[in-house]
Every structure is written in structure tokens, then in C-alpha cells.
Amino acid sequence: MKRINYLGFLSLLSLITILGWKSGNTGLYGFFGFFYFVRYFWIIPDELFLLNVQKSATVAFMLGMISLVPSMFSCSVFYNISAAIPMSFALSFAVSTIAFTFVLTALEWKERTGAGE
């Protein structure tokens, strides 16, 4: 029996792009980047893959928490306080998502090149 790789379900977040298209909110078009995670439906999760996801999630979580405070201060300089708070949370979310994707890709690339030796 084939195990389901639940990381592929992150690609469902790309459906938010349709809401942005229907409502005219171009800020939601960035969610189309989650379509990248469709490829994980065809990857069978083994122990090393799960460890790489755990490492990536740890780095992403820490960067998201650390980036929240500086982004809160920097957004309060450029925006009024009512717009600064949602903007800083959005930036923190973007930082953690990008960090997760890049770290996971780097670990997979490292595993793939190391296995060829």
C-alpha cells in the first residue's frame, strides 16, 4: 500500500489565487507559489525525507518568529499602526514559507547529489 505524502496538500493553498482573481485582490496571487508542492504527491516519504521536512520546518518556524519583531518595527515606520500589524504578520509568514521551501529544496538536493557518489 502506498503511503500518502501529506506535504502535497500544501498545494491546495494555491486555490486561494482563484479568490484573488475573482475579487480583484492582486495580493492573493502570491499563493500560486504553493502549486510547487504538487510534486510531493509523487514522492514516497521515507525516514530521511521526514527528517528533512522536520529540519526545514524548524528553521522556518524560528525564522518566522525572529522576523516578526523586526518586521513589526519596520512596518510601523512605513505604515500607520493599523496597517503595520497585518503587514508584519504577512511578511513573517512569507519569510517562514520561503525559508521552508528553500531549506527543504537544499536538503533534497544535498541528498540527491550525495546518493550519486
LINDA-V39243 format. One record per residue. N is the residue number from 1. RES is the residue in three letters. PSI is psi as a letter, one per 30 degrees, with the letter a starting at -180 (NA if undefined). D_CENTER is the distance of its C-alpha to the mean C-alpha in Angstrom with 2 decimals. Layout:
BEGIN
N/RES/PSI/D_CENTER + N/RES/PSI/D_CENTER
END
This chain:
BEGIN
1/MET/k/28.94 + 2/LYS/k/25.48 + 3/ARG/k/22.63 + 4/ILE/k/19.67 + 5/ASN/j/16.27 + 6/TYR/f/14.29 + 7/LEU/f/10.89 + 8/GLY/f/12.15 + 9/PHE/f/12.31 + 10/LEU/f/8.65 + 11/SER/f/10.32 + 12/LEU/f/12.52 + 13/LEU/f/10.29 + 14/SER/f/11.48 + 15/LEU/f/14.84 + 16/ILE/f/14.31 + 17/THR/e/15.20 + 18/ILE/e/18.61 + 19/LEU/e/19.14 + 20/GLY/e/18.55 + 21/TRP/e/21.00 + 22/LYS/e/23.50 + 23/SER/f/23.47 + 24/GLY/g/23.33 + 25/ASN/j/20.39 + 26/THR/f/18.82 + 27/GLY/f/16.05 + 28/LEU/f/14.40 + 29/TYR/f/14.43 + 30/GLY/f/11.05 + 31/PHE/f/9.66 + 32/PHE/f/11.42 + 33/GLY/f/8.71 + 34/PHE/f/7.39 + 35/PHE/f/10.88 + 36/TYR/e/10.02 + 37/PHE/f/9.48 + 38/VAL/e/13.13 + 39/ARG/f/14.45 + 40/TYR/f/13.73 + 41/PHE/f/16.46 + 42/TRP/g/18.92 + 43/ILE/k/18.00 + 44/ILE/k/20.15 + 45/PRO/j/18.55 + 46/ASP/a/20.95 + 47/GLU/e/21.21 + 48/LEU/e/19.79 + 49/PHE/e/16.67 + 50/LEU/e/16.20 + 51/LEU/e/16.95 + 52/ASN/e/14.38 + 53/VAL/e/11.63 + 54/GLN/e/13.34 + 55/LYS/e/13.53 + 56/SER/e/9.90 + 57/ALA/e/9.16 + 58/THR/e/12.18 + 59/VAL/e/11.33 + 60/ALA/e/8.00 + 61/PHE/e/10.20 + 62/MET/e/13.05 + 63/LEU/e/11.64 + 64/GLY/e/10.39 + 65/MET/e/13.92 + 66/ILE/e/15.72 + 67/SER/f/14.39 + 68/LEU/e/15.34 + 69/VAL/e/19.05 + 70/PRO/e/19.43 + 71/SER/e/17.50 + 72/MET/e/19.76 + 73/PHE/e/22.79 + 74/SER/e/21.96 + 75/CYS/e/21.14 + 76/SER/f/24.37 + 77/VAL/e/26.26 + 78/PHE/f/25.19 + 79/TYR/l/25.01 + 80/ASN/l/27.14 + 81/ILE/e/26.05 + 82/SER/f/25.28 + 83/ALA/f/22.72 + 84/ALA/e/21.43 + 85/ILE/e/19.99 + 86/PRO/e/17.68 + 87/MET/e/16.72 + 88/SER/e/15.93 + 89/PHE/e/13.73 + 90/ALA/e/11.84 + 91/LEU/e/11.66 + 92/SER/e/10.62 + 93/PHE/e/7.69 + 94/ALA/e/6.84 + 95/VAL/e/7.80 + 96/SER/e/5.95 + 97/THR/e/2.32 + 98/ILE/e/4.92 + 99/ALA/e/6.77 + 100/PHE/e/5.29 + 101/THR/e/5.52 + 102/PHE/e/8.72 + 103/VAL/e/10.18 + 104/LEU/e/9.99 + 105/THR/e/11.49 + 106/ALA/e/13.98 + 107/LEU/e/15.04 + 108/GLU/e/15.60 + 109/TRP/e/17.52 + 110/LYS/e/19.48 + 111/GLU/e/20.34 + 112/ARG/e/21.43 + 113/THR/e/23.60 + 114/GLY/e/24.97 + 115/ALA/f/26.03 + 116/GLY/f/28.01 + 117/GLU/NA/30.29
END
